[in-house]
Amino acid sequence: MRYEKAVMEVKENEEFISDMIIDDKHRYLLATSGDGTLTSFDIRKHKMKVQSELFDSELLSLATVKGGEKVVCGTGEGTLNIFNWGEWGNISDRFPGHPMSIDCIVPLTPDIICTGSMDGVIRAVHILPNRMLGDVGRHSDLPLENLSLSRCGCYLASCSHDSHVRFWNVESVKTQTVDTSRKAVKTKRPKLEAAAKNRDFFADLETSASTSNAGVSNGDDDSDDDDDGGSGDGDSDDVGSDDNENKCDD
C-alpha cells in the first residue's frame, strides 16, 4: 500500500487534541484540546471556522445533546461546559458537580448523558435542566478511558486502567425524568447507585465464580432499599432481561 498524504491538515491548538465529533451533515468537525479551547472546522472549506475563548481548565471530552442543538464538553476540573450549536465562541451554561476530570462522554438520549471520570465512576447526568441522576457503575478507583453505547441502546460498555471492559444495563437510566418544579438538592448518595449494582452485564459470571471458589452459597439480596452505600461496581446476580439481549442480537 502506497503512503498517501493527508487531504486536509490544520493546526490551531498549542496542546493535544482530546476528542472530536462531527455533525450529522458531515460539514463541521468539533475538537477539544488540552489548551482549554473548543475549535470548529469547516470540512468543505478545509479551514477553521471558530475557536472558543481560552478556558482555565483543559477540555477533555465532547458530545452533542438536545437533538444537536447543544454541545457538552467535559473539563479537567470536573465541570460540564455547554455550548449552543453554531455559537462556539463562549459557553451558554456550565454544570459543576464531578469531583475529578470528565474524560469521556456518551449520550444516552437527547437529554441524558453518561460521563466517565478519573475517579472510576460512570455517572448519569440530565442536561438542561442540569441534574445529577446517579452513579451507573464503577471501575475500582482507577480512571475511565472510554465509554461506548451498544447499537440497541441497552448496554453501555466501559474500559478503565483496571484492565477490564464492563457492560452495564442502562435501559432504566434512559427513562429517568427531572421534576423542574423542584429545586435541585444535593444528596449524600445518588438514587441510581444502589440499582446500578444490578446492571453489570457479566455480574452473574463473576458471582458464580466467586461462590464456587469459596465453596459456599450466599443468599441473594436484591433489595435496593437496604443498599445505602452501593458503589455501582456491578457485582450483583441480576444481569438484565433476555429481551434486551435479543435486541442487541438483531
C-alpha positions in Angstrom: 0.0 0.0 0.0 1.4 3.3 -1.0 1.8 6.1 1.6 -0.8 8.8 1.0 -0.7 12.4 2.1 -3.4 13.9 4.3 -6.1 15.6 2.3 -6.5 18.2 5.0 -4.2 19.4 7.8 -4.8 22.1 10.3 -3.0 23.2 13.4 -4.9 25.7 15.5 -4.0 24.4 19.0 -1.0 24.5 21.2 -1.8 21.3 23.2 -3.1 17.8 22.5 -6.4 17.2 20.8 -8.5 15.2 23.3 -11.8 14.5 21.5 -13.6 15.1 18.2 -17.2 14.9 16.9 -18.8 15.7 13.6 -22.4 16.8 12.8 -25.0 14.7 11.1 -24.5 16.6 7.8 -20.7 16.0 7.9 -19.9 19.6 7.5 -18.5 20.8 10.8 -15.9 19.0 12.9 -15.5 20.0 16.6 -12.4 19.3 18.5 -11.5 19.8 22.2 -7.9 20.5 23.3 -5.7 20.4 26.3 -5.1 24.1 25.8 -8.7 24.8 27.0 -10.4 25.6 23.7 -13.2 24.2 21.6 -12.4 24.5 17.9 -14.8 24.1 14.9 -13.6 23.3 11.4 -15.4 23.6 8.2 -14.7 20.3 6.4 -15.9 21.5 3.0 -13.8 24.7 3.0 -10.8 23.0 4.7 -10.3 25.7 7.3 -11.1 26.6 10.9 -14.4 28.3 11.5 -14.4 29.4 15.1 -12.3 28.8 18.2 -13.7 29.4 21.7 -12.2 31.6 24.3 -9.4 30.1 26.4 -10.8 28.3 29.5 -8.9 27.8 32.7 -9.1 24.0 32.5 -8.4 21.7 29.6 -11.3 20.3 27.6 -11.2 16.5 27.5 -14.5 15.1 26.1 -17.3 16.1 23.8 -20.9 15.1 22.9 -24.0 16.6 21.2 -27.3 16.7 23.0 -30.8 18.2 22.6 -31.1 16.9 19.1 -27.8 18.5 18.0 -28.7 21.9 19.4 -26.3 21.8 22.3 -22.6 20.7 22.7 -21.4 19.4 26.0 -17.7 19.4 26.9 -16.1 17.7 29.9 -13.2 19.6 31.6 -10.3 18.7 33.7 -11.8 20.4 36.8 -15.0 18.3 36.7 -17.3 20.9 35.1 -19.5 20.3 32.1 -19.3 23.3 29.7 -22.4 23.7 27.5 -22.4 25.5 24.1 -25.1 26.3 21.7 -24.5 24.7 18.3 -23.0 27.2 16.0 -22.1 29.5 18.8 -18.8 28.1 19.8 -17.1 31.3 20.9 -18.3 31.0 24.5 -20.4 28.8 26.7 -24.1 29.2 27.3 -24.2 27.3 30.5 -21.9 25.3 32.9 -22.6 22.5 35.3 -20.1 21.6 38.1 -20.5 18.5 40.2 -17.9 15.9 39.2 -15.1 15.6 41.8 -12.5 14.9 39.2 -11.9 15.3 35.5 -14.5 14.2 32.9 -12.5 12.1 30.5 -15.3 10.7 28.3 -19.0 11.3 27.5 -21.7 9.2 25.7 -25.2 10.5 25.0 -28.0 8.0 26.1 -30.9 10.2 25.0 -31.2 13.8 23.7 -31.3 14.9 27.4 -29.2 12.3 29.3 -25.5 11.6 29.1 -23.2 9.2 30.8 -19.8 10.5 31.9 -16.6 8.7 32.7 -14.4 10.3 35.3 -10.8 9.9 36.7 -12.3 8.6 39.9 -13.5 5.5 38.0 -17.2 6.3 38.4 -19.7 6.3 35.5 -22.4 9.0 36.2 -25.8 9.7 34.5 -26.4 13.4 34.0 -29.5 15.2 32.8 -28.7 18.3 30.7 -30.9 21.4 30.8 -32.3 21.2 33.4 -28.9 20.1 34.8 -29.2 17.3 37.4 -27.0 14.5 38.6 -29.2 11.4 38.2 -26.9 9.0 39.9 -24.0 6.5 39.5 -24.3 3.9 36.8 -21.2 1.9 37.7 -17.6 2.0 38.9 -14.2 0.6 37.9 -12.5 0.5 41.3 -10.8 3.9 41.8 -8.9 3.9 38.5 -9.6 6.4 35.7 -12.1 5.5 32.9 -10.7 5.6 29.4 -13.7 5.3 27.2 -17.5 4.7 27.0 -19.5 3.2 24.2 -23.2 2.5 23.8 -24.5 -0.6 22.1 -26.4 -0.4 18.8 -29.6 -1.4 20.6 -29.0 1.3 23.3 -29.5 -1.1 26.2 -25.9 -1.6 27.2 -23.1 0.7 28.0 -19.5 -0.6 27.6 -16.7 0.9 29.7 -13.0 0.4 29.9 -10.5 1.5 32.6 -7.0 1.4 33.8 -8.0 -1.7 35.8 -7.7 -3.8 32.6 -11.4 -4.6 32.5 -14.1 -4.0 30.0 -17.5 -3.9 31.7 -21.1 -3.8 30.3 -23.9 -2.0 32.1 -27.7 -2.2 31.5 -28.7 1.5 31.1 -32.3 1.0 29.8 -33.8 2.2 33.1 -31.4 5.1 33.2 -32.8 6.4 29.8 -36.3 6.6 31.3 -35.3 8.9 34.2 -37.1 12.3 34.3 -36.4 15.5 36.1 -39.1 17.4 38.1 -38.5 21.0 37.0 -40.9 22.3 39.6 -38.5 21.3 42.4 -35.1 22.9 43.0 -32.1 20.7 42.8 -30.9 19.4 46.2 -27.5 18.0 46.9 -27.9 14.5 48.4 -25.4 12.1 50.0 -26.0 9.3 47.6 -27.4 9.5 44.1 -30.6 7.5 43.7 -29.3 5.3 40.8 -26.2 4.0 42.6 -27.9 1.2 44.6 -29.7 -0.1 41.5 -26.6 0.1 39.4 -25.2 -2.9 41.2 -27.7 -5.0 39.4 -26.7 -3.9 35.9 -23.3 -5.3 35.2 -23.6 -7.5 32.0 -21.2 -10.2 33.4 -22.2 -9.9 37.0 -23.6 -13.5 37.1 -20.4 -15.0 35.8 -18.3 -13.1 38.4 -20.6 -14.0 41.2 -20.8 -17.7 40.2 -17.0 -17.9 40.0 -16.5 -16.4 43.5 -19.2 -18.6 45.0 -17.6 -21.7 43.5 -14.1 -20.8 44.8 -15.5 -20.1 48.3 -17.4 -23.4 48.4 -20.4 -21.8 50.0 -23.6 -20.2 48.7 -24.7 -16.8 50.0 -28.4 -15.9 49.8 -29.4 -13.4 47.1 -30.1 -9.9 48.3 -31.7 -7.8 45.6 -33.1 -5.1 47.8 -32.3 -1.6 46.6 -33.9 -0.1 49.7 -31.4 -1.5 52.1 -28.4 -0.7 49.9 -27.4 2.8 51.1 -23.7 2.5 50.2 -23.9 0.9 46.8 -20.7 1.5 44.9 -22.1 0.7 41.4 -19.3 -1.9 40.7 -21.7 -4.4 39.2 -21.2 -7.4 41.5 -24.9 -8.5 41.6 -26.6 -11.6 40.2 -29.1 -9.6 38.2 -27.9 -9.4 34.6 -30.8 -7.9 32.6 -33.7 -9.3 30.7 -33.4 -11.7 27.8 -35.4 -9.1 25.8 -32.6 -6.6 26.0 -30.1 -9.3 24.8 -32.3 -10.2 21.9 -32.5 -6.5 20.9 -28.7 -6.3 20.5 -28.6 -9.6 18.6 -31.0 -8.4 16.0 
